[in-house]
Structure formats: structure tokens, C-alpha cells
Amino acid sequence: MADFKFTSREKEEVYRLIILLNGSLQFIVLRLEEMAKAKILSPKYLKEMRELTEKVKTEMGALLEPKAK
């Protein structure tokens, strides 16, 4: 996990938080999709927000990846 020094209990908490964050981001995307279907949001905006949420997920995952030594 990068250069972080976590105990196994702390790692468990970090992963729990990441799972919650990912679930929250998915929920946001679902609500944005509903708004796009109702023509409140443009398809372009929806696409941008989907890409942004994927970027957040990817960057959070990369943050926790072990760094090569």
C-alpha cells in the first residue's frame, strides 16, 4: 500500500472506506443517469461525470497500490 505503514486492522478500515466510497460514487452516477433520462442533464455532462467518477476510483486504487522498490 504505497509508502503507508498500516496495521492489518488499519488496512481493513482503509479498504472498507474505499468500498463505501465506490458505492457512493456508483449511487451518484445512478442518480445522474436518472436526471439525464428526465432531460435535466445533457448526455455530454453525464458522460463527463461518469468519467470523473471513474478517475476518482482509479486514483484511489492507485494510491493504495504497493510502490515498486
Sequence and secondary structure as in RCSB ss.txt:
>XXXX:A:sequence
MADFKFTSREKEEVYRLIILLNGSLQFIVLRLEEMAKAKILSPKYLKEMRELTEKVKTEMGALLEPKAK
>XXXX:A:secstr
 BT    HHHHHHHHHHHHHHHHHHHHHHHHHHHHHHTTSS HHHHHHHHHHHHHHHHHHHHHHSB   
